[in-house]
Amino acid sequence: MLPGLRETVEKHGLLASKALGQNFLLDRNITDKIIRLSLNRQGLSSFAGCNICEIGPGPGGLTQAVLEAAPASLTVIEMDPRCIAIMEELKAETTIPFRIVNGDALAFDLSREIEAPRQLVSNLPYNVSVPLLTGWLKQAGSYRAMTLMFQKEVAERITAPTRCKDYGRLSVLAQLTCGVAKLLELPPECFTPAPKIRSTVLLFTPKTEIPAAETLAKVEKITSLAFGQRRKMLRQSLKTMPDLLDKCRHLGIEPTARAEELPPEAFLQLAEN
């Protein structure tokens, strides 16, 4: 029998750490719903045959929901030693192969350390959600899916369409590599302590054809220049690019356009030519 989350937090004296970007989700109805919605959207009834990695499991709400979905194995990566003790207790309660890593997910190469097929699950720490996601998107083809929670503002940047104030580098990279679906939005009172913002759970499903790593690196460079001066025309913001005007003419891109007017595919074309 898996322990109750609030009882677990009280037993371990687990107060959320601002330094680690922690906001705990202690309602099992919600954590179960997140995993259920993710599986349903993927057309699955369980995680059978798939190796799951959870980043920042905290007191183990999502962890318990993942275990009940019967994965082939579960790896958790957690920086907080207090939460490691909770993971050890969960490990003792299950027969599912369960690996616990006490470390920084930013320094962990998931595609090397976890056998395919693999999926990612996380209520991401707010303070490192963007660098973590950026790294995973560059290896999107390594994952079957990623079920990730962000603060609402970050989720809006990820899913933003062109000609929108939230559309930017993160939108382009995410939409070039994955199909992104919104699963659930959560108010602050779902968390302990309650943050000042709402949160959104997104499901990332890698596209069949994903640009090569070298091309994505070029896309990152181009979007950094373009959105770094987003109110300027491309001919100004990208003026350091060799043969920019010739490339735009060849691709049918107006050099007088601004970054937010270009769809992700246009940035990909600029990187490939």
GIKA-V932461 format. One line per field, one symbol per residue. ss: DSSP state (H for helix, E for strand, - for the rest). phi: phi as a letter, one per 40 degrees, with the letter a starting at -180 (. if undefined). burial: I if it has 24 or more other ideal C-beta (glycine too) atoms within 12 Angstrom, else O. Layout:
ss->???
phi->???
burial->???
This chain:
ss->----HHHHHHHH-----------EE--HHHHHHHHHHHHHHH--------EEEEE-----HHHHHHHH----EEEEEE--HHHHHHHHHHHH----EEEEEE--HHH--HHHH----EEEEEE--HHHHHHHHHHHH--HHH--EEEEEEEHHHHHHHH---------HHHHHHHHHEEEEEEEEE-HHHEE------EEEEEEEE------HHHHHHHHHHHHHHHH----EHHHH------HHHHHHHH------EHHH--HHHHHHHHH-
phi->.cccccccccccfcccccccgcacbbcccccccdccccccccgbbacdgbcbbbcgcfcgccdcccdccfccabbbbaccccccccccccdccbccdbbbbcacccbbcccccbcccbbbbaccddcbcccccdccccbdccbcabbbbbcdccccccccccgbcccadcdcccccbacbbccabbcdccbbccccbcbbcbbbbdccbbdcdccccccdccccccccbccccdcccbccccfdcccccccgbccccbdccccdccccccccb
burial->OIIOIOOIIOOIOIOIOOOIIIIIIIIIOIIIIIIIIIIOIIOIOIIOOIIIIIIIIIIIIIIIIIIIIOIIIIIIIIIIOIIIIIIIIIIOOIOIOIIIIOOOIOOIOIOOOIOOIIIIIIIIIIOIIIOIIIIIIIIIIIIIIIIIIIIIOIIIIIIIOOOOOIIIIIIIIIIIIIOIIIIIIIOOOIIIOOIOOIIIIIIIIIOOOIIOOOIIOIIIOIIIIIIOOIOOIIIOIIOOIOOIOOIIOOIOIOIOIIIIIIIIOIIIIIIOO
